[in-house]
Amino acid sequence: MARRRRREEDVRGPCRTGDPAVGPAPGCRTVSADERNTPLAGGTASDAEAALPQLRPGRALAHTTGASGSGSPHRSDGRPPQTPRGARSAGRPGGPGATPPVPGPPVSLLTLCVLTSAVLLFALVTWQVAVDGPLRGMDERAGRAAGGRLLPGAFAEFLADLGGTAVALPVLGAAAAYTARRLRRVTPRWWLPPLSALLALAVVPALVAPVKALLDRPAPPGPLAGTDGFYPSGHTATATVAYGAAAMLLLAAHRARAADPSGRRGHRPSRRGPVVAGVTVTLLSTGVGTGLVVRGYHWPLDVAGSWCLSAALLTVLSLTMRRWLVPRG
């Protein structure tokens, strides 16, 4: 308190005078009655006369003409009271003070519904085949009626051959190599999407072979009659997963081309790309399954079960690729 009073006297000392007629010294201002009666922060009423005028904490007076006389609190630079949420900069990812990155894109309700439906349908079809249920009876009647009737034999054989690894694996390998080359320029995890697509195709025989051995379903009438182990269809699953994974990789490469800073300016990914890719994969998978049924290599439920299993695998692959496709920071 003593130091405060000495400081105030040092500031106001030359302005004091014992003669009221003389008035304050030049350059000094007269302290009003309100200022003399205002106590210092932390002081008492007896210190009111020696107190300096105190500004209200947390406010600033505008640096404009007439604002100080009015005493109205204003911001001196016209800025809003706080930065709008949408205008805040998160900074460089991983940098000091940056907003923590989101672990990954959220899983949509549609994706969960597709995955759950595919698994449940595969379980239902497998159960009907295992217990010789009503669906299996309808399936065998439909298979005998469709054998050799829906398509010409040569064309059906061509479609069935599209499901072999001799055709599907090179297609997926070429798509994986092209996508890896494109993704390498825009993401540090460029090798994960192609690798996950190849692993998805490798999982197909690991899932199909045990179910075939467990159910041991006989072949339909045709060139393979008398043999067992035909549910689910390995050719259908191979074709659906291979061509579906290749389409996902090519779409990722197309988006990477648009995000590549060293690429052509103004290039934007087409909105019709996913639709065209989905229709193409559906037609190929349907063609392979139809060719297998027409040629007498599989029952219709063998193909339907493989479609359900492949849909579940492709959904998991899509979620994996979306999580790993992170642009460079």
GUNUNU-827524 format. One record per residue (C-alpha): x, y, z; residue number from 0; residue in one letter. Coordinates in pm, 1 decimal. Last residue first. Layout:
site c1:X c2:Y c3:Z i:NUM aa:A
...
//
This chain:
site c1:-18.1 c2:-3376.6 c3:-4489.1 i:328 aa:G
site c1:-21.3 c2:-3651.2 c3:-4752.4 i:327 aa:R
site c1:-366.2 c2:-3778.0 c3:-4836.8 i:326 aa:P
site c1:-524.2 c2:-4061.0 c3:-4631.3 i:325 aa:V
site c1:-657.9 c2:-4363.6 c3:-4824.4 i:324 aa:L
site c1:-624.1 c2:-4616.4 c3:-4543.1 i:323 aa:W
site c1:-969.0 c2:-4580.8 c3:-4387.4 i:322 aa:R
site c1:-1155.2 c2:-4570.3 c3:-4717.9 i:321 aa:R
site c1:-963.7 c2:-4875.4 c3:-4838.5 i:320 aa:M
site c1:-1057.3 c2:-5079.6 c3:-4533.5 i:319 aa:T
site c1:-1425.0 c2:-4986.0 c3:-4550.9 i:318 aa:L
site c1:-1437.6 c2:-5082.4 c3:-4918.2 i:317 aa:S
site c1:-1262.5 c2:-5413.2 c3:-4851.1 i:316 aa:L
site c1:-1515.7 c2:-5497.6 c3:-4579.3 i:315 aa:V
site c1:-1797.6 c2:-5426.3 c3:-4824.4 i:314 aa:T
site c1:-1624.7 c2:-5629.8 c3:-5094.2 i:313 aa:L
site c1:-1598.7 c2:-5931.2 c3:-4864.2 i:312 aa:L
site c1:-1965.3 c2:-5912.7 c3:-4760.7 i:311 aa:A
site c1:-2078.8 c2:-5880.6 c3:-5123.2 i:310 aa:A
site c1:-1859.9 c2:-6176.9 c3:-5218.0 i:309 aa:S
site c1:-2027.9 c2:-6401.8 c3:-4960.5 i:308 aa:L
site c1:-2373.1 c2:-6298.9 c3:-5079.9 i:307 aa:C
site c1:-2280.1 c2:-6351.7 c3:-5445.0 i:306 aa:W
site c1:-2128.6 c2:-6688.4 c3:-5360.9 i:305 aa:S
site c1:-2452.6 c2:-6803.2 c3:-5199.1 i:304 aa:G
site c1:-2648.7 c2:-6696.1 c3:-5506.5 i:303 aa:A
site c1:-2417.6 c2:-6891.4 c3:-5739.3 i:302 aa:V
site c1:-2447.1 c2:-7215.0 c3:-5544.8 i:301 aa:D
site c1:-2820.4 c2:-7142.9 c3:-5510.6 i:300 aa:L
site c1:-2852.1 c2:-7147.1 c3:-5891.4 i:299 aa:P
site c1:-2695.5 c2:-7494.7 c3:-5913.5 i:298 aa:W
site c1:-2348.4 c2:-7521.4 c3:-6058.8 i:297 aa:H
site c1:-2147.0 c2:-7657.1 c3:-6354.8 i:296 aa:Y
site c1:-2445.4 c2:-7736.6 c3:-6575.3 i:295 aa:G
site c1:-2346.3 c2:-7513.2 c3:-6867.0 i:294 aa:R
site c1:-2651.3 c2:-7291.4 c3:-6812.7 i:293 aa:V
site c1:-2579.7 c2:-7256.9 c3:-6438.7 i:292 aa:V
site c1:-2213.8 c2:-7165.0 c3:-6484.7 i:291 aa:L
site c1:-2293.7 c2:-6923.7 c3:-6766.7 i:290 aa:G
site c1:-2555.0 c2:-6749.9 c3:-6555.6 i:289 aa:T
site c1:-2312.7 c2:-6706.2 c3:-6267.4 i:288 aa:G
site c1:-2041.4 c2:-6564.7 c3:-6493.0 i:287 aa:V
site c1:-2284.5 c2:-6327.9 c3:-6663.9 i:286 aa:G
site c1:-2424.1 c2:-6204.8 c3:-6335.6 i:285 aa:T
site c1:-2075.0 c2:-6131.6 c3:-6206.0 i:284 aa:S
site c1:-1978.0 c2:-5950.4 c3:-6523.9 i:283 aa:L
site c1:-2301.5 c2:-5750.0 c3:-6537.2 i:282 aa:L
site c1:-2277.2 c2:-5652.0 c3:-6170.5 i:281 aa:T
site c1:-1911.9 c2:-5549.5 c3:-6206.2 i:280 aa:V
site c1:-1995.0 c2:-5328.6 c3:-6505.1 i:279 aa:T
site c1:-2297.5 c2:-5170.2 c3:-6335.7 i:278 aa:V
site c1:-2094.7 c2:-5086.5 c3:-6024.5 i:277 aa:G
site c1:-1806.5 c2:-4939.5 c3:-6225.5 i:276 aa:A
site c1:-2039.4 c2:-4725.3 c3:-6436.0 i:275 aa:V
site c1:-2217.4 c2:-4596.9 c3:-6126.2 i:274 aa:V
site c1:-1891.7 c2:-4529.4 c3:-5939.8 i:273 aa:P
site c1:-1752.2 c2:-4336.1 c3:-6239.9 i:272 aa:G
site c1:-2063.2 c2:-4132.1 c3:-6314.6 i:271 aa:R
site c1:-1956.3 c2:-3853.8 c3:-6081.3 i:270 aa:R
site c1:-1641.9 c2:-3808.4 c3:-6286.5 i:269 aa:S
site c1:-1326.0 c2:-3720.8 c3:-6099.2 i:268 aa:P
site c1:-1202.6 c2:-3369.8 c3:-6173.6 i:267 aa:R
site c1:-907.0 c2:-3263.0 c3:-6384.9 i:266 aa:H
site c1:-869.8 c2:-2884.9 c3:-6386.8 i:265 aa:G
site c1:-493.7 c2:-2892.3 c3:-6384.1 i:264 aa:R
site c1:-314.0 c2:-3197.0 c3:-6517.4 i:263 aa:R
site c1:-100.4 c2:-3374.9 c3:-6265.4 i:262 aa:G
site c1:176.0 c2:-3249.7 c3:-6036.8 i:261 aa:S
site c1:-64.4 c2:-3159.5 c3:-5756.4 i:260 aa:P
site c1:-220.2 c2:-3511.0 c3:-5764.9 i:259 aa:D
site c1:-570.4 c2:-3486.9 c3:-5616.5 i:258 aa:A
site c1:-749.5 c2:-3547.1 c3:-5949.8 i:257 aa:A
site c1:-521.4 c2:-3839.0 c3:-6030.9 i:256 aa:R
site c1:-580.7 c2:-3978.7 c3:-5684.0 i:255 aa:A
site c1:-955.1 c2:-3976.7 c3:-5747.7 i:254 aa:R
site c1:-906.9 c2:-4182.0 c3:-6064.4 i:253 aa:H
site c1:-667.6 c2:-4417.8 c3:-5884.3 i:252 aa:A
site c1:-927.2 c2:-4475.6 c3:-5612.7 i:251 aa:A
site c1:-1189.8 c2:-4548.3 c3:-5878.3 i:250 aa:L
site c1:-949.0 c2:-4791.6 c3:-6045.0 i:249 aa:L
site c1:-887.6 c2:-4967.7 c3:-5714.8 i:248 aa:L
site c1:-1258.3 c2:-5003.6 c3:-5641.2 i:247 aa:M
site c1:-1321.3 c2:-5145.6 c3:-5990.3 i:246 aa:A
site c1:-1038.8 c2:-5397.8 c3:-5947.2 i:245 aa:A
site c1:-1187.3 c2:-5505.4 c3:-5612.4 i:244 aa:A
site c1:-1523.6 c2:-5567.5 c3:-5776.3 i:243 aa:G
site c1:-1364.8 c2:-5754.4 c3:-6066.5 i:242 aa:Y
site c1:-1168.0 c2:-5983.6 c3:-5837.4 i:241 aa:A
site c1:-1437.7 c2:-6025.9 c3:-5571.7 i:240 aa:V
site c1:-1719.4 c2:-6102.3 c3:-5817.1 i:239 aa:T
site c1:-1510.7 c2:-6325.1 c3:-6045.2 i:238 aa:A
site c1:-1359.4 c2:-6528.8 c3:-5763.7 i:237 aa:T
site c1:-1692.8 c2:-6570.9 c3:-5586.2 i:236 aa:A
site c1:-1863.0 c2:-6688.5 c3:-5904.8 i:235 aa:T
site c1:-1580.6 c2:-6930.1 c3:-5990.8 i:234 aa:H
site c1:-1575.9 c2:-7074.0 c3:-5638.8 i:233 aa:G
site c1:-1946.1 c2:-7154.3 c3:-5640.9 i:232 aa:S
site c1:-2077.4 c2:-7227.5 c3:-5292.5 i:231 aa:P
site c1:-2172.3 c2:-7510.7 c3:-5283.4 i:230 aa:Y
site c1:-2035.1 c2:-7752.8 c3:-5541.2 i:229 aa:F
site c1:-1861.8 c2:-8023.2 c3:-5336.5 i:228 aa:G
site c1:-1956.3 c2:-8353.4 c3:-5501.2 i:227 aa:D
site c1:-1901.6 c2:-8538.6 c3:-5826.9 i:226 aa:T
site c1:-2148.2 c2:-8763.0 c3:-6010.5 i:225 aa:G
site c1:-2244.4 c2:-8508.1 c3:-6275.0 i:224 aa:A
site c1:-1957.6 c2:-8282.7 c3:-6383.1 i:223 aa:L
site c1:-2044.3 c2:-8259.3 c3:-6756.6 i:222 aa:P
site c1:-2412.7 c2:-8203.7 c3:-6685.8 i:221 aa:G
site c1:-2682.4 c2:-8283.9 c3:-6432.1 i:220 aa:P
site c1:-2617.3 c2:-8075.1 c3:-6121.9 i:219 aa:P
site c1:-2318.1 c2:-8143.0 c3:-5894.1 i:218 aa:A
site c1:-2365.8 c2:-8303.2 c3:-5552.8 i:217 aa:P
site c1:-2340.0 c2:-8092.7 c3:-5234.8 i:216 aa:R
site c1:-2053.8 c2:-8181.4 c3:-5001.0 i:215 aa:D
site c1:-2184.5 c2:-7957.9 c3:-4719.1 i:214 aa:L
site c1:-1866.9 c2:-7952.3 c3:-4505.1 i:213 aa:L
site c1:-1611.7 c2:-7985.7 c3:-4786.0 i:212 aa:A
site c1:-1773.4 c2:-7709.9 c3:-4986.8 i:211 aa:K
site c1:-1796.5 c2:-7486.9 c3:-4679.3 i:210 aa:V
site c1:-1426.9 c2:-7543.8 c3:-4601.4 i:209 aa:P
site c1:-1322.2 c2:-7462.6 c3:-4961.9 i:208 aa:A
site c1:-1521.4 c2:-7139.0 c3:-4998.4 i:207 aa:V
site c1:-1372.2 c2:-6936.0 c3:-4713.5 i:206 aa:L
site c1:-1000.3 c2:-7000.7 c3:-4775.9 i:205 aa:A
site c1:-1069.1 c2:-7003.6 c3:-5149.9 i:204 aa:P
site c1:-1201.2 c2:-6645.1 c3:-5129.5 i:203 aa:V
site c1:-942.6 c2:-6507.9 c3:-4882.4 i:202 aa:V
site c1:-679.8 c2:-6475.8 c3:-5156.9 i:201 aa:A
site c1:-909.3 c2:-6240.9 c3:-5348.7 i:200 aa:L
site c1:-941.7 c2:-6018.6 c3:-5042.1 i:199 aa:A
site c1:-564.4 c2:-6032.5 c3:-4994.8 i:198 aa:L
site c1:-513.1 c2:-5895.2 c3:-5345.3 i:197 aa:L
site c1:-749.5 c2:-5606.8 c3:-5271.5 i:196 aa:A
site c1:-579.1 c2:-5538.6 c3:-4936.4 i:195 aa:S
site c1:-240.7 c2:-5521.7 c3:-5107.9 i:194 aa:L
site c1:-364.7 c2:-5276.9 c3:-5369.8 i:193 aa:P
site c1:-520.5 c2:-5056.2 c3:-5096.6 i:192 aa:P
site c1:-214.6 c2:-5075.4 c3:-4864.1 i:191 aa:L
site c1:63.5 c2:-4980.0 c3:-5108.1 i:190 aa:W
site c1:-18.8 c2:-4609.2 c3:-5131.2 i:189 aa:W
site c1:-2.3 c2:-4557.4 c3:-4757.8 i:188 aa:R
site c1:195.9 c2:-4233.6 c3:-4779.4 i:187 aa:P
site c1:-74.9 c2:-4076.8 c3:-4996.2 i:186 aa:T
site c1:-77.0 c2:-3849.6 c3:-5302.2 i:185 aa:V
site c1:202.8 c2:-3947.2 c3:-5538.6 i:184 aa:R
site c1:215.4 c2:-4318.3 c3:-5452.5 i:183 aa:R
site c1:-157.2 c2:-4343.1 c3:-5513.6 i:182 aa:L
site c1:-117.8 c2:-4328.4 c3:-5890.6 i:181 aa:R
site c1:150.9 c2:-4594.8 c3:-5922.9 i:180 aa:R
site c1:-24.1 c2:-4817.8 c3:-5670.9 i:179 aa:A
site c1:-347.2 c2:-4783.6 c3:-5868.8 i:178 aa:T
site c1:-184.7 c2:-4899.8 c3:-6192.8 i:177 aa:Y
site c1:-22.5 c2:-5200.0 c3:-6025.4 i:176 aa:A
site c1:-343.3 c2:-5301.2 c3:-5845.5 i:175 aa:A
site c1:-552.9 c2:-5269.8 c3:-6161.8 i:174 aa:A
site c1:-307.1 c2:-5489.3 c3:-6352.9 i:173 aa:A
site c1:-309.0 c2:-5748.6 c3:-6074.4 i:172 aa:G
site c1:-689.4 c2:-5752.2 c3:-6056.7 i:171 aa:L
site c1:-718.0 c2:-5820.9 c3:-6428.0 i:170 aa:V
site c1:-438.8 c2:-6080.3 c3:-6412.1 i:169 aa:P
site c1:-623.2 c2:-6262.9 c3:-6129.4 i:168 aa:L
site c1:-965.7 c2:-6269.5 c3:-6295.9 i:167 aa:A
site c1:-861.8 c2:-6438.5 c3:-6621.7 i:166 aa:V
site c1:-650.5 c2:-6739.0 c3:-6518.9 i:165 aa:A
site c1:-827.2 c2:-6733.3 c3:-6180.1 i:164 aa:T
site c1:-1142.4 c2:-6858.2 c3:-6347.5 i:163 aa:G
site c1:-1466.5 c2:-6661.6 c3:-6334.7 i:162 aa:G
site c1:-1440.3 c2:-6535.5 c3:-6692.0 i:161 aa:L
site c1:-1444.0 c2:-6900.0 c3:-6802.3 i:160 aa:D
site c1:-1814.5 c2:-6923.7 c3:-6716.5 i:159 aa:A
site c1:-1894.4 c2:-6637.7 c3:-6953.0 i:158 aa:L
site c1:-1708.9 c2:-6806.3 c3:-7237.9 i:157 aa:F
site c1:-1883.4 c2:-7136.8 c3:-7169.8 i:156 aa:E
site c1:-2222.2 c2:-6963.4 c3:-7178.6 i:155 aa:A
site c1:-2128.7 c2:-6804.6 c3:-7512.6 i:154 aa:F
site c1:-2029.6 c2:-7139.4 c3:-7658.9 i:153 aa:A
site c1:-2343.9 c2:-7316.7 c3:-7530.6 i:152 aa:G
site c1:-2590.7 c2:-7059.1 c3:-7652.2 i:151 aa:P
site c1:-2782.5 c2:-6903.5 c3:-7364.7 i:150 aa:L
site c1:-3100.9 c2:-6972.8 c3:-7166.3 i:149 aa:L
site c1:-3162.1 c2:-7337.3 c3:-7259.3 i:148 aa:R
site c1:-2859.7 c2:-7557.4 c3:-7179.4 i:147 aa:G
site c1:-2956.1 c2:-7612.5 c3:-6813.9 i:146 aa:G
site c1:-3224.0 c2:-7362.6 c3:-6713.5 i:145 aa:A
site c1:-3500.9 c2:-7614.5 c3:-6633.8 i:144 aa:A
site c1:-3272.1 c2:-7846.2 c3:-6439.1 i:143 aa:R
site c1:-3142.1 c2:-7552.6 c3:-6233.1 i:142 aa:G
site c1:-3490.9 c2:-7420.1 c3:-6160.1 i:141 aa:A
site c1:-3604.0 c2:-7760.3 c3:-6026.8 i:140 aa:R
site c1:-3286.8 c2:-7787.9 c3:-5817.1 i:139 aa:E
site c1:-3331.7 c2:-7443.1 c3:-5667.4 i:138 aa:D
site c1:-3696.4 c2:-7497.3 c3:-5578.7 i:137 aa:M
site c1:-3598.7 c2:-7808.4 c3:-5383.1 i:136 aa:G
site c1:-3308.4 c2:-7628.1 c3:-5218.5 i:135 aa:R
site c1:-3530.0 c2:-7339.7 c3:-5116.2 i:134 aa:L
site c1:-3772.3 c2:-7577.8 c3:-4946.8 i:133 aa:P
site c1:-3503.6 c2:-7717.5 c3:-4716.0 i:132 aa:G
site c1:-3241.5 c2:-7986.6 c3:-4773.7 i:131 aa:D
site c1:-3092.0 c2:-7922.5 c3:-4428.1 i:130 aa:V
site c1:-2750.0 c2:-7810.3 c3:-4555.1 i:129 aa:A
site c1:-2873.7 c2:-7628.8 c3:-4865.4 i:128 aa:V
site c1:-3132.8 c2:-7435.5 c3:-4666.6 i:127 aa:Q
site c1:-2876.1 c2:-7347.7 c3:-4397.1 i:126 aa:W
site c1:-2626.4 c2:-7223.3 c3:-4654.1 i:125 aa:T
site c1:-2891.5 c2:-7005.7 c3:-4815.7 i:124 aa:V
site c1:-2987.9 c2:-6853.7 c3:-4480.5 i:123 aa:L
site c1:-2627.0 c2:-6796.9 c3:-4366.4 i:122 aa:A
site c1:-2541.1 c2:-6629.5 c3:-4696.3 i:121 aa:F
site c1:-2849.9 c2:-6412.2 c3:-4664.2 i:120 aa:L
site c1:-2754.0 c2:-6311.2 c3:-4310.0 i:119 aa:L
site c1:-2397.2 c2:-6220.5 c3:-4408.2 i:118 aa:V
site c1:-2506.8 c2:-6018.0 c3:-4710.4 i:117 aa:A
site c1:-2777.4 c2:-5838.1 c3:-4513.1 i:116 aa:S
site c1:-2535.9 c2:-5740.9 c3:-4235.7 i:115 aa:T
site c1:-2279.2 c2:-5602.5 c3:-4477.4 i:114 aa:L
site c1:-2534.1 c2:-5410.6 c3:-4682.4 i:113 aa:V
site c1:-2703.4 c2:-5270.6 c3:-4371.2 i:112 aa:C
site c1:-2370.6 c2:-5162.6 c3:-4222.6 i:111 aa:L
site c1:-2279.2 c2:-4984.3 c3:-4544.0 i:110 aa:T
site c1:-2617.5 c2:-4812.4 c3:-4558.8 i:109 aa:L
site c1:-2582.5 c2:-4692.2 c3:-4198.8 i:108 aa:L
site c1:-2258.7 c2:-4518.3 c3:-4286.9 i:107 aa:S
site c1:-1927.4 c2:-4599.4 c3:-4122.2 i:106 aa:V
site c1:-1760.1 c2:-4279.9 c3:-4012.1 i:105 aa:P
site c1:-1445.7 c2:-4164.1 c3:-4192.1 i:104 aa:P
site c1:-1128.6 c2:-4224.8 c3:-4000.4 i:103 aa:G
site c1:-941.7 c2:-4156.7 c3:-3680.2 i:102 aa:P
site c1:-1031.3 c2:-3783.8 c3:-3693.1 i:101 aa:V
site c1:-722.3 c2:-3570.5 c3:-3674.8 i:100 aa:P
site c1:-646.7 c2:-3369.5 c3:-3357.8 i:99 aa:P
site c1:-682.0 c2:-2995.1 c3:-3430.7 i:98 aa:T
site c1:-342.0 c2:-2842.5 c3:-3474.7 i:97 aa:A
site c1:-165.9 c2:-2661.0 c3:-3191.3 i:96 aa:G
site c1:174.7 c2:-2788.9 c3:-3288.7 i:95 aa:P
site c1:164.2 c2:-2977.7 c3:-3620.6 i:94 aa:G
site c1:14.5 c2:-3323.9 c3:-3675.9 i:93 aa:G
site c1:-205.0 c2:-3211.3 c3:-3961.5 i:92 aa:P
site c1:-103.7 c2:-2855.3 c3:-4060.4 i:91 aa:R
site c1:-326.6 c2:-2595.8 c3:-3903.7 i:90 aa:G
site c1:-683.5 c2:-2645.8 c3:-3785.8 i:89 aa:A
site c1:-776.9 c2:-2298.3 c3:-3898.0 i:88 aa:S
site c1:-1082.1 c2:-2148.2 c3:-3738.3 i:87 aa:R
site c1:-1325.5 c2:-1979.7 c3:-3974.6 i:86 aa:A
site c1:-1610.1 c2:-2232.4 c3:-3931.7 i:85 aa:G
site c1:-1612.9 c2:-2187.7 c3:-3556.6 i:84 aa:R
site c1:-1637.5 c2:-1812.0 c3:-3581.3 i:83 aa:P
site c1:-1353.3 c2:-1632.0 c3:-3402.6 i:82 aa:T
site c1:-1478.8 c2:-1453.6 c3:-3093.8 i:81 aa:Q
site c1:-1604.4 c2:-1109.3 c3:-2998.8 i:80 aa:P
site c1:-1594.4 c2:-1006.1 c3:-3364.8 i:79 aa:P
site c1:-1309.2 c2:-773.8 c3:-3468.7 i:78 aa:R
site c1:-1372.4 c2:-398.6 c3:-3508.4 i:77 aa:G
site c1:-1017.9 c2:-305.9 c3:-3416.7 i:76 aa:D
site c1:-1058.8 c2:-108.3 c3:-3094.3 i:75 aa:S
site c1:-1329.8 c2:-323.8 c3:-2940.4 i:74 aa:R
site c1:-1578.1 c2:-103.6 c3:-2762.6 i:73 aa:H
site c1:-1662.7 c2:-16.9 c3:-2403.6 i:72 aa:P
site c1:-1859.1 c2:306.4 c3:-2370.1 i:71 aa:S
site c1:-1681.8 c2:564.1 c3:-2155.5 i:70 aa:G
site c1:-1832.6 c2:850.4 c3:-2354.3 i:69 aa:S
site c1:-1521.7 c2:1060.6 c3:-2324.7 i:68 aa:G
site c1:-1300.2 c2:781.0 c3:-2441.4 i:67 aa:S
site c1:-1513.2 c2:723.6 c3:-2750.2 i:66 aa:A
site c1:-1502.3 c2:1088.7 c3:-2862.6 i:65 aa:G
site c1:-1239.7 c2:1037.6 c3:-3126.9 i:64 aa:T
site c1:-1159.9 c2:674.1 c3:-3180.8 i:63 aa:T
site c1:-925.0 c2:441.2 c3:-3000.5 i:62 aa:H
site c1:-1213.5 c2:245.4 c3:-2855.4 i:61 aa:A
site c1:-1198.9 c2:168.3 c3:-2487.8 i:60 aa:L
site c1:-1112.0 c2:-185.4 c3:-2386.6 i:59 aa:A
site c1:-1292.0 c2:-420.6 c3:-2152.6 i:58 aa:R
site c1:-1188.6 c2:-714.3 c3:-1932.2 i:57 aa:G
site c1:-1148.5 c2:-514.0 c3:-1614.5 i:56 aa:P
site c1:-1334.6 c2:-182.9 c3:-1583.3 i:55 aa:R
site c1:-1081.3 c2:97.0 c3:-1592.7 i:54 aa:L
site c1:-958.0 c2:239.9 c3:-1266.6 i:53 aa:Q
site c1:-914.0 c2:611.5 c3:-1192.2 i:52 aa:P
site c1:-622.4 c2:661.2 c3:-949.8 i:51 aa:L
site c1:-691.5 c2:636.5 c3:-577.3 i:50 aa:A
site c1:-563.7 c2:892.5 c3:-324.8 i:49 aa:A
site c1:-910.5 c2:1014.5 c3:-220.3 i:48 aa:E
site c1:-1054.4 c2:663.2 c3:-193.9 i:47 aa:A
site c1:-785.8 c2:528.9 c3:39.5 i:46 aa:D
site c1:-1000.2 c2:573.6 c3:348.7 i:45 aa:S
site c1:-1277.2 c2:363.5 c3:186.2 i:44 aa:A
site c1:-1049.6 c2:64.8 c3:174.5 i:43 aa:T
site c1:-808.4 c2:-76.8 c3:-80.7 i:42 aa:G
site c1:-797.2 c2:-410.7 c3:-274.9 i:41 aa:G
site c1:-874.2 c2:-236.1 c3:-600.9 i:40 aa:A
site c1:-844.1 c2:134.9 c3:-533.8 i:39 aa:L
site c1:-1140.9 c2:320.9 c3:-393.7 i:38 aa:P
site c1:-1349.4 c2:557.8 c3:-609.9 i:37 aa:T
site c1:-1438.8 c2:871.6 c3:-413.2 i:36 aa:N
site c1:-1158.5 c2:1076.5 c3:-563.3 i:35 aa:R
site c1:-1256.1 c2:962.3 c3:-912.8 i:34 aa:E
site c1:-1618.0 c2:1064.2 c3:-859.6 i:33 aa:D
site c1:-1510.8 c2:1403.4 c3:-723.4 i:32 aa:A
site c1:-1310.7 c2:1480.1 c3:-1034.5 i:31 aa:S
site c1:-934.6 c2:1489.5 c3:-1052.0 i:30 aa:V
site c1:-816.3 c2:1801.2 c3:-1233.8 i:29 aa:T
site c1:-571.5 c2:1742.9 c3:-1515.3 i:28 aa:R
site c1:-203.6 c2:1833.0 c3:-1514.9 i:27 aa:C
site c1:-10.2 c2:1971.4 c3:-1812.8 i:26 aa:G
site c1:29.1 c2:2317.4 c3:-1653.1 i:25 aa:P
site c1:8.4 c2:2308.9 c3:-1271.7 i:24 aa:A
site c1:-326.0 c2:2279.7 c3:-1104.7 i:23 aa:P
site c1:-510.0 c2:2574.3 c3:-963.0 i:22 aa:G
site c1:-356.9 c2:2893.7 c3:-829.9 i:21 aa:V
site c1:-668.7 c2:3001.1 c3:-642.1 i:20 aa:A
site c1:-685.1 c2:2680.3 c3:-445.6 i:19 aa:P
site c1:-344.2 c2:2749.5 c3:-293.1 i:18 aa:D
site c1:-178.9 c2:2446.0 c3:-142.5 i:17 aa:G
site c1:-82.6 c2:2297.1 c3:-475.2 i:16 aa:T
site c1:-74.1 c2:1943.0 c3:-606.7 i:15 aa:R
site c1:3.2 c2:1878.6 c3:-976.3 i:14 aa:C
site c1:372.9 c2:1819.4 c3:-918.2 i:13 aa:P
site c1:287.6 c2:1529.6 c3:-687.4 i:12 aa:G
site c1:40.8 c2:1347.3 c3:-916.6 i:11 aa:R
site c1:268.3 c2:1084.7 c3:-1068.7 i:10 aa:V
site c1:522.4 c2:1065.3 c3:-789.3 i:9 aa:D
site c1:239.5 c2:1084.5 c3:-537.2 i:8 aa:E
site c1:64.4 c2:793.0 c3:-707.0 i:7 aa:E
site c1:384.3 c2:588.9 c3:-698.0 i:6 aa:R
site c1:437.1 c2:674.3 c3:-333.1 i:5 aa:R
site c1:79.4 c2:570.8 c3:-256.8 i:4 aa:R
site c1:124.7 c2:238.4 c3:-433.3 i:3 aa:R
site c1:452.0 c2:171.5 c3:-254.3 i:2 aa:R
site c1:287.7 c2:237.7 c3:84.2 i:1 aa:A
site c1:0.0 c2:0.0 c3:0.0 i:0 aa:M
//
